[in-house]
Amino acid sequence: MKTIVCVILSVFYTFCFSQSSIQTRRDSIFQPRALYANLSAGVRVISSMTAYYESTLRTRGNSRTYLKAGLGYYAVFGRGGMHVIGNLGWYGGGVKHKIECGGGLDYFILGDLQGAIPLSASLGYRFQKPQKRFLFRTGFSYPEGVYIGAGYRF
C-alpha cells in the first residue's frame, strides 16, 4: 500500500516540477497545464471534493492528450476519507466547447475505503475560451458520479 502511494506521489511530483518539452509563446492560445477543482455526487462515493493538476502530453489541432493527478475527500453515508486519482485522458472538439474522456486508477488513502483501488473513468464537457485562463467542466465519472468543476490554465 505504501509503495502505491509513493509511486503515485512521485509521478505527481515529476509532472509538477519537470521541464516541459512543449514550445509555447507568451501570446499563444494554448496553456499546457491546469489546476481545477470538482464537486461531485453519485455512484460509489456519495459526495466528493477533488483538486486536480493536469499536464498536456500531446497536442494535435484542437485536441489534447493529458495526464492528471488529483487529491480529494469523499463521503459515504456519514463516513469518509481521502483519495488520490491518476488519469490519462483526451479532450477535443470546437474552439470553446470540448468533449473529454479519460481513465485511470483511484486509490483510497484514508478512511473507510482505505486500500481500495478501483478503476476510474470520466466522460464530460469542457468549456474553455481561447486566450483565456478560465475553464469549466461538467460530466460523469466513476467512482465520483456527476461532477461540476472550474479551474485555471497556465
C-alpha positions as CSV (number, residue, x, y, z in Angstrom):
1,M,0.0,0.0,0.0
2,K,2.8,2.4,0.9
3,T,4.5,1.5,-2.4
4,I,1.5,2.5,-4.5
5,V,1.1,5.8,-2.6
6,C,4.9,6.5,-3.1
7,V,4.6,5.8,-6.9
8,I,1.6,8.0,-7.3
9,L,3.2,10.9,-5.4
10,S,6.5,10.5,-7.3
11,V,4.6,10.6,-10.7
12,F,2.7,13.7,-9.5
13,Y,5.9,15.4,-8.4
14,T,7.6,14.6,-11.7
15,F,4.8,16.2,-13.7
16,C,4.5,19.2,-11.4
17,F,8.2,20.2,-11.4
18,S,9.7,18.8,-14.6
19,Q,10.6,20.9,-17.6
20,S,8.0,20.8,-20.4
21,S,9.1,19.9,-23.9
22,I,6.2,21.8,-25.4
23,Q,7.3,25.0,-27.1
24,T,4.9,27.9,-26.2
25,R,5.0,31.6,-26.8
26,R,3.6,34.2,-24.4
27,D,0.9,35.1,-26.9
28,S,-0.1,31.5,-27.6
29,I,-3.7,30.5,-27.1
30,F,-2.6,27.2,-25.6
31,Q,-1.7,26.8,-21.9
32,P,-0.2,23.3,-21.3
33,R,-1.2,23.0,-17.6
34,A,-4.3,23.4,-15.5
35,L,-5.4,23.4,-11.9
36,Y,-9.1,22.8,-11.1
37,A,-11.5,21.5,-8.5
38,N,-14.6,19.3,-8.9
39,L,-17.6,18.8,-6.7
40,S,-19.4,15.6,-7.3
41,A,-22.3,13.4,-6.1
42,G,-23.3,10.0,-7.2
43,V,-22.2,6.4,-7.7
44,R,-19.8,4.6,-5.3
45,V,-19.0,7.7,-3.4
46,I,-22.0,9.8,-2.2
47,S,-20.1,13.1,-2.4
48,S,-16.6,14.2,-3.2
49,M,-14.4,17.3,-3.5
50,T,-11.2,16.8,-5.5
51,A,-8.5,19.1,-6.7
52,Y,-6.5,18.3,-9.9
53,Y,-3.3,19.1,-11.6
54,E,-3.3,18.5,-15.3
55,S,-0.4,18.5,-17.7
56,T,-0.7,18.2,-21.5
57,L,1.3,15.4,-23.1
58,R,0.4,15.9,-26.8
59,T,-1.4,18.5,-28.9
60,R,-2.9,17.9,-32.3
61,G,-5.2,20.6,-33.7
62,N,-8.0,21.3,-31.2
63,S,-7.4,18.0,-29.3
64,R,-5.1,17.3,-26.3
65,T,-3.9,14.2,-24.6
66,Y,-3.3,14.9,-20.9
67,L,-2.2,13.3,-17.6
68,K,-3.8,14.4,-14.4
69,A,-3.4,13.7,-10.7
70,G,-5.9,14.6,-8.0
71,L,-6.3,14.6,-4.3
72,G,-9.6,14.9,-2.6
73,Y,-12.1,14.0,0.1
74,Y,-15.1,11.6,-0.2
75,A,-18.1,10.8,2.0
76,V,-20.2,7.6,2.0
77,F,-23.3,7.7,4.3
78,G,-21.6,9.8,7.1
79,R,-18.2,8.1,6.8
80,G,-15.4,9.4,4.6
81,G,-11.8,9.7,3.9
82,M,-9.2,10.8,1.3
83,H,-8.4,9.5,-2.2
84,V,-5.7,10.0,-4.9
85,I,-6.6,9.8,-8.6
86,G,-4.4,9.4,-11.6
87,N,-5.9,9.6,-15.1
88,L,-4.8,9.6,-18.7
89,G,-7.3,11.4,-20.9
90,W,-8.2,13.2,-24.1
91,Y,-10.3,16.2,-25.0
92,G,-11.1,17.7,-28.3
93,G,-13.8,19.4,-30.3
94,G,-14.5,23.0,-31.2
95,V,-12.6,26.1,-30.3
96,K,-14.5,26.7,-27.0
97,H,-16.7,23.6,-26.5
98,K,-14.9,20.3,-26.0
99,I,-15.7,16.7,-25.1
100,E,-13.4,14.9,-22.7
101,C,-12.9,11.3,-21.7
102,G,-10.3,9.6,-19.6
103,G,-9.5,6.6,-17.3
104,G,-7.0,5.6,-14.6
105,L,-6.8,4.5,-11.0
106,D,-8.4,5.8,-7.8
107,Y,-6.6,4.9,-4.6
108,F,-8.3,5.5,-1.2
109,I,-5.6,6.5,1.2
110,L,-7.6,7.3,4.3
111,G,-11.0,6.4,5.7
112,D,-13.4,3.6,5.4
113,L,-12.5,2.5,1.9
114,Q,-8.7,2.7,2.6
115,G,-6.7,0.4,0.4
116,A,-9.3,0.0,-2.3
117,I,-8.0,0.6,-5.8
118,P,-10.9,0.9,-8.2
119,L,-10.6,1.9,-11.8
120,S,-11.7,5.4,-12.6
121,A,-13.3,6.7,-15.8
122,S,-14.8,10.0,-16.9
123,L,-16.9,11.4,-19.8
124,G,-17.7,15.1,-19.8
125,Y,-17.9,18.5,-21.3
126,R,-15.2,21.2,-21.1
127,F,-15.7,24.9,-21.8
128,Q,-12.5,27.0,-22.3
129,K,-12.2,30.1,-24.4
130,P,-9.0,30.6,-26.4
131,Q,-6.6,33.1,-24.9
132,K,-8.5,32.9,-21.6
133,R,-7.3,31.1,-18.4
134,F,-10.7,30.0,-17.0
135,L,-12.1,26.5,-17.7
136,F,-15.4,25.0,-16.7
137,R,-16.1,21.2,-16.6
138,T,-19.1,19.0,-16.1
139,G,-19.9,15.4,-16.7
140,F,-20.0,11.9,-15.2
141,S,-17.1,10.0,-13.7
142,Y,-16.7,6.7,-11.8
143,P,-16.5,6.4,-8.8
144,E,-17.2,10.1,-8.2
145,G,-20.5,10.4,-10.1
146,V,-21.9,13.6,-11.6
147,Y,-19.4,16.4,-11.3
148,I,-19.1,20.1,-11.9
149,G,-15.8,22.0,-11.7
150,A,-13.9,25.1,-12.5
151,G,-10.2,25.9,-12.8
152,Y,-7.3,28.0,-14.1
153,R,-5.0,27.2,-17.1
154,F,-1.4,28.3,-17.2
